[in-house]
Amino acid sequence: MSRYNTTDPPRQDRALVTAAEWFGGGQRIPYDPESARVLTEEEAAATPGALRVFERVAAAEPDADAVWLTLLPGFPDGSYGWAQVDRMLGDDLGPRLYVEPTGQGDSDKPRDYPYSSLERANLIEALWRHHRVRRTVAVTFDYTSLAVLELLRRQLERRPPDRATTGDTAGPVITAAICIRTRGGARRCCAPRWAHWGCGGRNARRACSARR
């Protein structure tokens, strides 16, 4: 992370981001909730129940060692709730992923669908695999903190603590998790006891301070 300048103040001189600009800068990608997998267009056409979910990726680089910033929205504003945060973060922050859960924003909103924290965790993991994310800081707002708790539970189950920061894993490593509450600001919650807070911590704090 040393190549990213984390000392610059948030950019507040940029124009406000409209909803049209926000959603125009992302994409609706095909996703199969049954297999929890991002699909190709050909696979989507042949998969009953395939959905379209919105995601927005910023500053992505072909660097396998990059620490991503994954930003999960609250309800009911969805990913657009991060739009004004994103404009203040600057271009040097590194790769970041904005997730739009099924049922929110520009993602599909199917009826009789098993909406749950487990389902949202499956989607997040599918997007991480799709983008080959190996390490990430998760910043959540409001109810998506429950999905991060589920992801941390899975992380603890599939990996002993002494392998927490290695690349020999079954999935990406959440190096830090910061939950922004509706009231009272931000706090470090749902953090694995072995998490290394120095990895991406400054970037996560910049996101939190901008969100507040």
N, C-alpha and C positions, 0 to 999 in steps of 0.2 A: 504493500500500500504506500510505500515511500514515494512512488512517482506521482501520487496525487497530492496536491497542495490542500491540506485540511485547515489551514490557518486563515484563509480568506473569509471575510464576513459574508453572510447570506446576501444574495442579490435582491434588493427590494426596489430597484429602479426599473424593472421590466414591467411591461403592461400586463394587466390582469388577463388571465387565460380564460377564454369563453368555453362553454361546453362544446360547441362545434369544433373549436381548435383542439380541445383535449381529446375528444373521441376521434377526430380526424388524424391525430398523431399516433393512434394505436391501431389495432386490428382485431377482427373477430375470427378466431381460429376454431377449427373443428375439434371437438372433444367427446370422447366416449365415457360417460360416467360408469358404465358397467365394468369396463376394464381399467378405468382411471388412466386413460392414455390420450395424448394429443394425436390426432389423426392427420393423414394426408388427405387432400381433396378426394382422391380416388377411394380411399378407405371410408371416408365419411359418406360418400354416395352409396356405398354398399353396407353401411352399418345402421340398422334400425335403432332409433333412439339417440342418435348422435346429436349433439348440441353445438351451438356457437357461443363461445365465451370471449369476452373482451379482455385484452391485455395491452399494456403499454410498456415498452422497453426503452430506456434512455441510456446513452453513453456505453452501450455494449461493446466490448472488445474481445477479440479472439485470444484471450489469455486464460488458460485453464486455472491459474492460481489466483485469479481476481476474487476478491471478497465482494459479493453482491449485496445490495441493499434491497430487501423485499418489503414492500409497503402494502399493508392490508387495510381495507377501509372499514369505516363504521356504517351504521344504518341510520337513516335511509340514503345518505348522500352517495355512497359507493365510491368508486375510484376517483370521481371528480372532486371529492373532498380533499384530495391531495394536490389538485392542480396548482393552487397558489403556492403550495409548499415547493413543488417542483421548480417553479420559476425562480425561487429564491435560493435554491441549493447551489446553482452554478454548474458549469460544464466539467469541472475537474473532479467531481465527486466519485466517479467510477460507475460501473454498471448498476442499474437499479430496475427493479421489476415491480410494476403496479398491477395488482390482481383484482379482477372484477368477478366476485362470486356469482354463481348461477342465481338468477332472480333479481339481480341488481343492475343498474346502469345500462350498458349496451349489451350485456349478456342475455341469452335466452331466458325466458321466464315460464317454463313449462308448468302445467297444472298437474296435480297428483304426483308430485316429485318429492323424493325423500330428502327435503332440505334438512341439513344438520351440520354440526361442527365436524363430524367425521367426513361427510361429503365434501365440505370445504377444504379439509386437510388433504383429501385425495387429489382435489384439483390443484392445490398449491404444489404438491409433490410432482404431479404430472408436468406442470410448467417448469419446475426445476430440472426435471429430467430432459425436457424438450430443449432447454437452453444450456444444458450441460453445466448447471450450477454445482460447484463442489463445496463452496463455503458461502454462508450468507449471514447477515445481520437481519433479523426480523423486527419490523416496527409495526405495531398494531394499534388500531384505534377502536375502542369500544368492544363490540361483541366478537370480533375476529380474534381477540385474545384467547378465546376458547379453542379455536382451531390450532393456534400455536402451542397451547398446552398439549393437545393431542399429538402434534408433530414432535414435541420434545419427549413425550412418552414413548413414541415409536423409536426415536433416536436412542433413548436409554436402553430399550429392549434389544436393539439389534447390534449394539456396540458397547464393549466394556469401556470404562472410563479412561484407561490408559491408551486407548486408540482414538480418543475423541478428536484429535487435531491431525490425524494422518489422512492420507488419501485412500487408504485401504478400507473402504466403507461400502455399505450397501446403499447409501444415499448421501445427499449433501449434509454437511455439518452446520448446524445453527450455532454460530460462535457467540451470539448474544441475542437476547430478546428484550425489547423495550415496549411496554404497554402504556398507551396514553389513555387515561380515564376520561370520561365525560366531564367529571368535576375533579379539581385538585391537581391538574397537571399530569406530568409523566413520572413514572417510576420504573425501575427495573423489576419486572415480575416474570414469573414462569422461567427463571433462569436455571439451566443445569448447574449443579454444584461445582462442576469442573470447567465451566465456561471461562474462556480467556477474554476478559473484557477489553483488553488493549487492542484486540483485533477488530478494527472497524468501529471502535467505540466513538471516536470523534465524529465520524460521518453520521452515525445514528443519532448522536446528540444534536447535531445540526438539524436533522430532520425533525426531531422533537421540538426544538426551540422554535423552528419555523411554524410548526403545526399549531403551537399554542399562541 
